[in-house]
Amino acid sequence: MATIECPNCGTDLTAPQSVRIAEYQFGHLEKVAQDPMEGPGFRYHFEMPDTYTILCNSCKRLVRTLPLNK
């Protein structure tokens, strides 16, 4: 099997813990009338992300953005 390398720094991405896969939580906030003791004063509405990213752990740079299959 050929090694997969980071296009930025050349690190072998097949090694253990060499990449970080990030799926982002997208959404929006809605203002809610609450006292400070009841809650933060907003409600978060979660929306499904459509992409995720692969980051190199050595140089902390983006390797690739891929579509998220639903």
C-alpha positions as CSV (number, residue, x, y, z in Angstrom):
1,M,0.0,0.0,0.0
2,A,1.3,3.4,-0.9
3,T,1.7,6.0,1.8
4,I,-0.6,9.0,1.9
5,E,1.3,12.1,2.7
6,C,0.3,15.6,3.8
7,P,0.5,18.0,0.9
8,N,1.7,20.7,3.2
9,C,4.5,19.1,5.3
10,G,4.9,15.6,3.8
11,T,4.1,13.7,7.0
12,D,2.8,10.1,6.6
13,L,-0.9,10.3,7.2
14,T,-1.3,6.5,7.6
15,A,0.5,6.6,11.0
16,P,-1.6,6.4,14.2
17,Q,-3.0,9.7,15.3
18,S,-1.6,11.5,12.3
19,V,-4.9,13.1,11.3
20,R,-7.8,14.9,12.9
21,I,-11.2,14.5,11.4
22,A,-13.5,17.4,12.1
23,E,-17.3,17.5,11.6
24,Y,-18.6,20.9,12.2
25,Q,-21.9,21.7,14.1
26,F,-23.8,24.2,12.1
27,G,-27.0,25.9,13.3
28,H,-28.4,29.2,14.5
29,L,-29.4,30.8,17.7
30,E,-32.9,32.0,18.7
31,K,-33.4,34.6,21.4
32,V,-35.6,33.4,24.3
33,A,-37.0,35.5,27.1
34,Q,-35.4,34.0,30.2
35,D,-34.0,35.2,33.5
36,P,-30.3,34.8,33.9
37,M,-30.9,32.1,36.5
38,E,-33.1,30.1,34.1
39,G,-30.8,29.8,31.2
40,P,-28.5,31.6,28.7
41,G,-31.3,33.6,27.0
42,F,-31.0,31.7,23.7
43,R,-31.9,28.4,22.1
44,Y,-29.6,26.6,19.7
45,H,-31.1,25.0,16.5
46,F,-28.9,22.3,15.1
47,E,-28.6,21.9,11.4
48,M,-26.9,18.9,9.7
49,P,-23.5,19.7,8.3
50,D,-22.7,18.7,4.7
51,T,-18.9,18.4,4.8
52,Y,-16.1,17.3,7.1
53,T,-12.4,18.1,7.1
54,I,-9.2,16.1,7.5
55,L,-6.5,18.0,9.3
56,C,-2.8,17.0,9.6
57,N,-1.8,16.7,13.3
58,S,1.9,17.6,12.5
59,C,1.4,21.0,10.8
60,K,-2.2,21.6,11.9
61,R,-3.2,22.5,8.3
62,L,-6.1,21.4,6.1
63,V,-5.5,18.2,4.1
64,R,-8.9,17.8,2.5
65,T,-12.6,18.7,2.7
66,L,-15.0,15.9,1.9
67,P,-18.8,15.6,1.5
68,L,-20.6,14.0,4.4
69,N,-22.8,11.1,3.3
70,K,-26.2,11.1,4.9
